[in-house]
Amino acid sequence: MIISDAIRELLSDAGIGVNGTNPWDIQIKDERWYGRVWRDNSLGLGESYMDGWWDCQRTDEMICRLLRSGIEEKIKGNLSYLIRFLPAVLFNLQSTARARMISDRHYDLGNNLFLSFLDPYNQYSCGYFKETLDLDRAQQNKLALICAKLNLQASDNVLDIGCGWGGFAKYAAEHYGCTVTAVNISQEQLRYARKFCNGLPVHFMDCDYRSITGRFDKIVSVGMFEHVGRKNYREFMKVVHRCLKNRGAFLLHTIGGNISKVGCDAWVTRYIFPNGMLPSIAQIGKAAEGLFVIEDWHNLGPHYDKTLMAWHDGFQKAWPELKEIYDTRFKRMWEYYLLSSAGAFRARNIQVWQIVMTKSGGGTQQPQCRV
């Protein structure tokens, strides 16, 4: 079997040509690409893009077509593909001792990078493009949606687990007058967030979620559960259950996968989110069983495609200034991350869920289930 012919056939099945004229066709610049992708699958595809071995006018659309063709099922029997998941099966890659790896290698890359393409509330999660095409408006829509689902009140004491740069805390405190305790382990994010929320009733804590204490009326976690890991899902839910008042409400906003897995994409794990893991509906349900009543499950997946494409546009516009700090290989890594992720959401290969939970299925602070 000639490897190049086998790969061309897989691409053809997805409607993708090699050196073709369609914007989603792949342009091969180094013939070694075939062997590298055959050996390393998604890791090889991403790394070879970083190294300039191939280009594509619409990488997002190419990835979307690959995933829709069922490419993952066709290659998953590859032994090297399977071996990469062994550490996640055998070990707790998101233990307390390893928890800060994600902040050290991703969130602490530099505030100038992230804030160059994010909205004014610094939302590094899916926007809500209801009746708008504007990223800033979409992110405010998302914040308003969360607050409405939680039925947020001025008297509420709110816990924000994984607060990022303080955008939700600032929005909630400004618009609702509530008190927010915001938890994070990223030093760069905390440094910025404390200034961003100066003068508001927002208190920041530098600690792992497992160390949180106190009792809160409402709890929210946006874009953090992806770092918890399947061996810790139940413990995360127990922490939330312990910290939530009996008549309170919890909103979990997370990316999720269509099937239960033990690990994440090899390239994403190595270069973007170390030890990341996307939960499935079954895994979340099992973790919450006996602790919470699930009041509402809202899929915002298609909105993340638009969010990522807007981030990519912003990143490209900011590159003339960012290139003074980051090199060309970093640029290719970052644009591959944003565009391949957009393609995955467009293919409906991954989702975004907002899940509202209560302890007892109601109470005086019953959340709004859908807006």
NORJOMO-V296806 format. One line per field, one symbol per residue. phi: phi as a letter, one per 40 degrees, with the letter a starting at -180 (. if undefined). burial: b if it has 24 or more other ideal C-beta (glycine too) atoms within 12 Angstrom, else e. A space follows every 10 residues. Layout:
BEGIN
phi = ???
burial = ???
END
This chain:
BEGIN
phi = .cdccccccc ccccgbcbfc bcccccbcba ccdccccccb fccccccccd cgcabacbdd cccdcccccg dcccbccccc cccccddccc bccbcdcbcc dcccbbccci ccccccbccc cfccaccbcc gabccccccc dccccccccc fcbcccbbbb cgcgcgccdc cccccbgccb bbbabccccc dcccccbdgb cbbbbcacdc bcbhbbcbbb abgbccbcgc cbdccdcccc cccccdbcab bbbacabcbc bbabdccccc bbbdgcaccb dcccccccdg bbcccabbcb ddccdccccc ccccccccdd ccccbbcccc dcccccdccc cccccccgcb bbbbbcbbcb gihcbdccca b
burial = eeeeeebbeb beebebebee eeebbbbbee eebbebbbeb bbbbbbbbbb eebbbbebbb bbbbbbbebe bbeebeebee beebbeebee eebbeeebbb bbbeebbbbb bebbbbbbbe bbbbbbbbbe eeeebbbbbb bbbbbbbbbb bbbeebbbbb bbbbbbbbbb bbbbebebbb bbbbbbebbb ebbbebbeeb bbbbbbbbbb ebeeebbbbb bbbbbbbbbb bbbbbbbebb bbbbbeebbb bbbbbbbbee bbbbbbbbbb bbbbbbbbbb eebbbebbee bbbbbbbbbb bbbbbbbbbb bbebbeebbe ebeeeeeeee bbbbbbbbbb bbbbbbbebb bbbbbbbbbe eeeebebebe e
END
